[in-house]
Amino acid sequence: MRKMKKYCYGFCVLSSIIINILFAIYLYLGGRGSGGGSTGGGECALSWSEKAAAEAEAVAAISCSDHGRAYLDGSTNSEGRPVCECYACYVGSDCSQLSRGCAADANSGDPIFLEPFWMQHATNSAILVSGLHRMSYRYNDNLYMSVELENHIRKLHSIVGNAITKDRYIVFGIGSSQLLNAAVYALSSRNSSSPSNVLASIPFYSMYKAQTVLFNSKNFRFGGDTKAWQLNNSTNNMDVVEFVTSPNNPDGELKNSVLGGKTIYDHAYYWPHFTPIPAPSDHDLMIFTLSKLTGHAGARFGWAVIKDKDVYEKILTYIVVADLGISKDTQLRVLKLLKVALEEDGKPFFKFAYNKMKDRWDTLTSIFSKSTRFSIQHIHPLHCNFFNQTRLPSPAYAWVMPRFSSSGHLADLVQSSTLLAPPLFCSPPLQSFSEPPCPPPHHCRLINISKGERERAIDA
Ligand SMILES: Cc1ncc(COP(=O)(O)O)c(C=O)c1O
């Protein structure tokens, strides 16, 4: 019996030693393998990032009643501490008070609707930028663009199935806005005696005209609406650059070129949350933006997918001469965001975004179906290769049209409501989308309601 006890004792001591050795090995390897992700669980201790991480978490933890947010680079109090910046319609030190008679801005294209997704994915999407991060103008391989980010963009298009990127060049821009004009510059003629005409089909995104007029080049000028142009000009020898916005802002339609010449496909909204994706786009020059994909308009990041080498080189020259490339901090952040969006082949991200847009569309449809004075655009189902089902689009904007009555009545009605949307086409000084003046009131399209706002603005 005593012998038995002795063996038992020995066995226990030996097991304990083995377990301790294994545990020590586990801690040692676990700490090294984590890459220093956190201080807990035996992983390697943080050094320079700890203070920044604590600062970022502290400011994110400031309570603004879900109606505002405090930022590290935002407003501060008299002691220099960050304070809440309240969303539209909310006031007070913690943004808890609803301001009376507040108008929701239905005319802004700010895509904040994905904020809840990024709140849920705060851990995976956070980045920490040290003071030493990529101080050079260039990456190691002498490029202005991160190759890793470019590869992720190609992967994204291949998973979503919305654009062919194989054997295509990619150029990054400061938002797609910068690339829109870079593309006009690249496609417009240099040798012709008269400037190329930049055209778009009414109703079109106002920036095309604004940029073309502002940059006032001898190589291009704004020529207006494609159909009007076609009526007044011979289709031979046309020196035109046509913007094709698909899906279109403001009416959400999937568009094709009218003139069939040099085209810039603006695919800002060609993502599964706004439209079914029937096929990958394969045009010579396509422009995309992070703003409408993940909602990070503030990051200012867009990209062009280009077939022709000469056009690619011209666009790249424009970006380099205008800005010496794109912020490396932005590229790091975009890479992180895309990695999250690509998790599980993009299914959770696009499902979330689609459901949000669909719910908002359903709400608007139900409101406008009861109206005897206004209607919104009709939408049609299509097969979406990404979701592998036939479904309706959920456009970024509602394109509101009067059913009848005079435009004067409608303008009054909009201004007295809680929507801060100017009557765009009935009042030339406020015009934002190009549309002919609207003498027959039945054809006068009125307002463009952005569905990308925060929940409260949409409720209003
Ligand atoms: C059709 C279209 N293209 C481009 C842009 C500009 O996007 P970014 O934020 O990338 O400059 C917008 C913004 O509203 C848009 O509606």
The ligand as an SDF file (V2000), in Angstrom:
LIG
                    3D

 16 16  0  0  0  0  0  0  0  0999 V2000
  -21.5360   59.5800  -59.0010 C   0  0  0  0  0  0  0  0  0  0  0  0
  -20.4770   60.0390  -58.0590 C   0  0  0  0  0  0  0  0  0  0  0  0
  -19.2120   59.9830  -58.4450 N   0  0  0  0  0  0  0  0  0  0  0  0
  -18.2130   60.3960  -57.6410 C   0  0  0  0  0  0  0  0  0  0  0  0
  -18.4900   60.9110  -56.3830 C   0  0  0  0  0  0  0  0  0  0  0  0
  -17.3400   61.4350  -55.5400 C   0  0  0  0  0  0  0  0  0  0  0  0
  -16.8660   60.4900  -54.6740 O   0  0  0  0  0  0  0  0  0  0  0  0
  -15.4980   60.6600  -53.8520 P   0  0  0  0  0  0  0  0  0  0  0  0
  -15.8930   60.7990  -52.4320 O   0  0  0  0  0  0  0  0  0  0  0  0
  -14.7410   59.4280  -54.1190 O   0  0  0  0  0  0  0  0  0  0  0  0
  -14.7650   61.8480  -54.3660 O   0  0  0  0  0  0  0  0  0  0  0  0
  -19.8030   60.9910  -55.9320 C   0  0  0  0  0  0  0  0  0  0  0  0
  -20.1230   61.5320  -54.6020 C   0  0  0  0  0  0  0  0  0  0  0  0
  -21.2220   61.7410  -54.2010 O   0  0  0  0  0  0  0  0  0  0  0  0
  -20.8350   60.5450  -56.8010 C   0  0  0  0  0  0  0  0  0  0  0  0
  -22.1200   60.5970  -56.4320 O   0  0  0  0  0  0  0  0  0  0  0  0
  1  2  1  0
  2  3  1  0
  2 15  2  0
  3  4  2  0
  4  5  1  0
  5  6  1  0
  5 12  2  0
  6  7  1  0
  7  8  1  0
  8  9  2  0
  8 10  1  0
  8 11  1  0
 12 13  1  0
 12 15  1  0
 13 14  2  0
 15 16  1  0
M  END
$$$$
